[in-house]
Amino acid sequence: MANPNIKSQNELHATPLNSFEYPFWVCQYGHNFADLPSHEIRIKSDVSCLQYVVAGSGVIITGNHSHHVQQGDTFLLLEGQDQNYYGDTANSFEKIWFNFKGILGLELIKIYHLENAVLFKNLCSEPLITEMHHLCQTISDPKKLQDATSRHFLKIVQFLAENNVKSQSNQDMTDLVRYYIDCHITENLKLADIEAFTHFSQKHIIELFKGKYGITPHQYILRCKMKIASSLLISTNKTIEAISDSLSFSDPHHFSAQFKKYSGLRPKDFRSIEQKKTLTYKMAHEAQK
């Protein structure tokens, strides 16, 4: 017995043809289901499209760039591009979408600096695309339809632009956090100091930093201090206490404990081993002269 939940075909709808010049119109809209193959190739596409991934995952290829998309992502493809997109073999994807044409759509995208944007990660545009479908289904007069859809498209572009700026701002902010840490690495730097500098919450700072670098700001600070300590132990005769103090540790015992976690050796033993290596290398080098 056939499974009633499996769709036998994708939904594809076309809007009324234009009998007059108009700067924006939705020419097609639809719903592709995950149970069906999803693969489309467009060479110098004559339409632009906005798509939201409802479920599953797939690959988008535009020009020489490829993007992996998954549930919850939105992607924008513009006319004039070579476009190739398909669902993963093991996990095809379900999408809702609309195709659009006209100079107004492209100009709005340029005005909001989205002409190079393709993938919007974790950006739910489903309600906005669903509303575009609703307008196309309920307004029969072509002129009224184009007026309504162009106004709604402006709302969509503003939504994409706002979230694109947030994503870029987060990226810039993460780099700024790392720069701030690097500039104050020898100080007793705390997350509260970074919070005061960026005006972002500590939780948000940790999430963004770990998302880009794979470690928390605190772990990054310790790692940097241990690298500096290693260099000082090898290249100087500073005491353990002096090195601990120069890196703003609370006391030498705390510094030694952190250093052993990092290197597997106490600072004194690390210095002894590395200095012996240096001496052996110098002696071998002198013998070759």
N, C-alpha and C positions, 0 to 999 in steps of 0.2 A: 504494500500500500504506500502511495506517495506521501511524503512528508508535507503537510499543508503549510509549514512555515518556510519552506524553500521556494523562492521566487523563480518563475519560469522565464522571466524576461525583465530587463531593466526598464525603468520609466523614462521616456523621452518625450518632451513636449516642445512644440514650436509656437511662437507668437505670430499674430497676423503680420503679413508682409507690409513693408512700408510703401505707400504710394506717393510719398513726398520726402524730401531731404530732412533728416533730423539728426542732431549731434550725438544722441545716445539711444540705444534700444537693446533690450534683451532679446536675442534671436532664438535661443533655445534654453531649456532648463530641464533638470531631471534628477533621478535618483538611481545610482548604480548599486546593486546588492552584492554582498560578500560571497554569496553562493554561486555567483556567475563569474566567468573569466572577465578580467578587466585589463585591457591592453589597448592603448591608442597611440598612434604615431601621426604627427602633423608636421609637414615640411613647410616652413614659412607660413605658419598658421594665419588664416585670414580672420580669426576671431580671438578674442581674449576670454579667459574664464577664471572664475573664482570657485574653489572647491573646498569642502570641509570633510575630513575623514571621520565618519561616524564609528567605524569599527575596522579592525584589521590593520594592515600596514602595506606599504608599497614603496616604489622608487620613482622619482621624478628626475628626468634628464632634460636640461635646457642648455643648448650649446655644448660647451665642454664641462659643464658642472652637473653633478648628480646630488640628489638629496634623498635621504630616507625619511619617509613620513609614516606616522602612525596615528592611532586613535587620538582625537583631540587636537590634531594639527589642521591648519588652514594653509592652502597654497594658492598663489596668484600667478597665472601665465598670460603673457601679453601677445597680441597679434604681431606677426612678422618674425616670430621666433621658430626655431626647430624644437619641437616638443615630443617627448617620448615618456609615457608613464604607464606603469603596470603594477599589479598587486603581487606581493610575494607569493612564490609558488605554494608554500605551506600555509599561507595565511593571507588570502586575497582580501581586498579592502572594500568596504562599503562607503559610498560618498554621496553627498548631495551637492549640487552645483548649478551654475548658470553661465551661459556664454553671452558675451556682449560685444557690440561694435559701436563705432562712432568716435569722432574726434573729442567729444566732451569727456568721455571716460578716460581716454589716454591723457588728456590735459590735466584732469583732476589728479590722476596718479602722479604726474610729473610735479604738479604744484605741491603735493604732499610728500614728495621725495621718495616715492615707492617704485620708481621705474626699474630699480635693480633688486627689489625685494622679491623673493620667490616663496620662501618657507617662513611661516609664522608658527613657531613651536608652542604647543599647549595653549592655543588661542581658539576659543569656542566661538565661531561665527555662525553656528547652526541656526540660532533664532533669526539672525539677519537674513540668511539665505532662505530660510523657510518663509519669512515675510515677503521676500522677493517672489517666491513661488506663488504665494497667496495673491499678490497684486496681479501677476500674470494670469492667474486662473479666474479672477473675479471681475476684472475690468475689460470689457469687450471693445470699447472705442479705442482705436489705435493711438490717437492723439492724447487722450486722457491717460492711457496706459504708459506712454512714453514720458509724459510729464511726471506721473507718480513714480515710475521706476528710476528716473534720473534723480529726483529728489532723494529717494531711498538709497541710491548708489552713493550719493554724497555722504550720507550718514555712514555707510559701510566703509568708504575710503577714510573718513575721519577716525573711525574705530580702529582700522588697521594701522593708520599713521600714529595714533596715540600709543598703541601697544608696541609698535616698532621703535618709537622713541624711548619707551620705558626699557625695552630690551637693550638698546644701545647704551642708555644711561647706566643700566646695571653693569654692562660690560666695562664702561669707562670708570665707574665707581670702583669696581673690583681691582682694576689696574691702579687706581689712585690709592686704595687701601694698601696694596703691596708697596707702592712707592713711599707712602707715609711710614710704613714699618721699616723699610730699608733705611730711611733717613734717621730713624730713632732707635735702631736696633740695639745699641749698647745701653739704652736707658731701661728703667723699670717700667716697660710699656705694658699697659693693661687694655683690655677690650673697651673699657669705659673711655679711655683716651681716644680710641678710634671712633667710638660712637659720637663723642663730642666734636671730632674733626669732620665727620661725614654727615652728621645729623640723621643717620639711619639707625634703626634699632640693632642691638647686639645680635639678636636672633637672625635678622635679615643679613647682617654682615657675614655671619658664620655660614649661612646657607649659600650666599653668592660666592664667597671665597672658596668654600669647599667644592662647590659646583664647578668652578674653573680649574682650581689647582689640586683638588683631591685631598686636601688636608685643611684643618681649621687654622685661623690666624695664630692661635696659641702654639700649635704644632709647628707652624712655619717660623715663628719667632725663636722657639727653642732650637730648631734645626739650624737656623742662621747663626745663633750664638754658639752652638757647638762647633760649627765650621770655623768661626773666628777663634774660638778657644784652641782648636787643633793646631791652627796656624801659629798662634802665640806660643803654645807648648813646644813646637818644633823649632821655631825660628828665634825665640828669645829666651832669656834666663829669668823671666818674671816668675815670682813665686805663685803657687796655686792660689794663695790668698789674694794676691794682686790681680791675677786674671779674673778671679771670681768677682772682685770689687769692680773692675773695669767693665764688666758685663752686667753689673747691677743685680747680681744674685744676692739673696738675703744673707747668706753666709757660705763659707767654703764647703761645708758638709752638703748643703743643698746642691751646690754646683757640682761637686764630685759625684753625687748620686745621679744627677741628670746626665753627666758626661759618661758614666758607666752604662746607662741605659742606651745612650747614643752609639758608643764605640765598643762596648763590651769590656772596657778596661778602665781602671781608675786613672785619673790624669797623670799621676806620678809614673805609673807603669807604661802608659802610652808614650810619655816623653822619653822614658828610658829606651824603649824599643825603637822608636823613630830616630832618636839620636844615634843609636848603634847602627841603624841602617845607613844613616847619612855618613857616619864615620867609615863604615865598610866601603861605601861607594867612593869616598874620597881617596881611601888607600888604594883601591883597585885602579882608580883613575891615575894616581901618581905613579903606580907601578908600570903603567902602559907608556909613560913618557920616555 
